[in-house]
Amino acid sequence: MTDTNAPPDKLAEVAGLATALADRMLDQHVEGTTIQPKQFHMLVKATRMLQDNGVAWPPSVELVLMQIAKRAEQAEGFVASTESGARGDGVVVHMTQFLGDVKRS
């Protein structure tokens, strides 16, 4: 669920929180620490809200999402080449669906 037509101050706060979360996720990646699915889902919700309200994603948010999209595409290619036909973990599937819904220019 997202809040369309949110007040500009609320959107600025969401963008700031999304940036902080994306920066933390980038730090965790560099440290080799596992990124928790809850963090990922919070970032997806924040980016969806920004998208629904026509607000551009902050650079670090876009970087994290594009890295996840690249990994999702690689995972899909791997899954397609396996005999089991497994769809990968829920986070990758969720992100792939989300990015498929969002058309970025």
C-alpha positions in Angstrom: 0.0 0.0 0.0 1.3 3.4 -0.9 0.1 6.9 -0.1 -0.5 8.9 -3.3 -0.7 12.6 -3.2 1.4 12.7 0.0 2.5 16.1 1.3 5.9 17.3 0.0 7.4 17.3 3.5 6.4 13.7 4.0 7.9 12.7 0.6 11.1 14.5 1.5 11.2 12.5 4.7 10.6 9.3 2.9 13.4 10.1 0.4 15.7 10.9 3.2 14.9 7.6 5.0 15.2 5.7 1.8 18.7 7.3 1.2 19.8 6.4 4.7 18.6 2.8 4.3 20.2 2.4 0.9 23.5 3.8 2.2 23.3 1.3 5.1 22.7 -1.5 2.7 25.7 -0.4 0.6 27.8 -0.4 3.7 26.6 -3.8 4.7 27.4 -5.1 1.2 31.0 -3.7 1.4 31.4 -5.2 4.9 30.1 -8.6 3.6 27.2 -8.5 6.0 23.9 -10.0 5.0 21.2 -7.5 4.1 18.0 -8.4 6.0 14.8 -9.0 3.9 13.0 -6.5 6.2 15.4 -3.7 5.1 14.9 -4.6 1.5 11.1 -4.6 1.8 11.2 -1.2 3.6 13.3 0.2 0.7 10.9 -1.3 -1.9 7.9 0.4 0.0 9.7 3.7 0.1 10.6 3.6 -3.6 7.1 2.7 -4.5 5.7 5.6 -2.6 8.2 8.0 -4.2 7.4 6.5 -7.6 3.7 6.8 -7.1 4.1 10.5 -6.3 6.4 11.3 -9.2 9.5 11.9 -7.0 12.8 10.9 -8.4 14.8 8.3 -6.5 17.8 9.5 -4.6 21.1 8.3 -6.3 22.1 5.8 -3.6 18.6 4.3 -3.7 18.7 3.9 -7.5 22.2 2.4 -7.2 21.0 -0.2 -4.8 17.9 -1.1 -6.8 19.9 -1.4 -10.0 22.4 -3.7 -8.3 19.5 -5.8 -7.0 17.9 -5.9 -10.5 21.2 -7.1 -12.0 21.4 -9.9 -9.5 17.8 -10.8 -10.0 18.4 -11.0 -13.7 21.4 -13.2 -13.1 19.4 -15.4 -10.7 16.6 -15.7 -13.2 19.1 -16.8 -15.9 20.5 -19.4 -13.5 17.1 -20.6 -12.5 16.0 -20.9 -16.1 19.1 -23.1 -16.8 18.4 -25.5 -13.9 16.3 -28.6 -14.2 14.5 -28.0 -10.9 12.6 -25.0 -12.1 12.8 -23.3 -8.7 12.0 -19.6 -8.8 14.7 -18.4 -6.4 14.1 -16.9 -3.0 11.2 -14.6 -2.3 13.2 -11.4 -2.1 14.6 -11.8 -5.6 11.2 -12.7 -7.0 9.6 -9.8 -5.2 12.2 -7.3 -6.5 12.0 -8.7 -10.0 8.2 -8.2 -10.0 8.6 -4.7 -8.5 11.1 -3.6 -11.1 9.0 -5.1 -13.8 6.2 -2.8 -12.7 8.3 0.3 -12.6 9.4 1.8 -15.9 12.4 4.1 -15.4 13.6 6.4 -18.1 
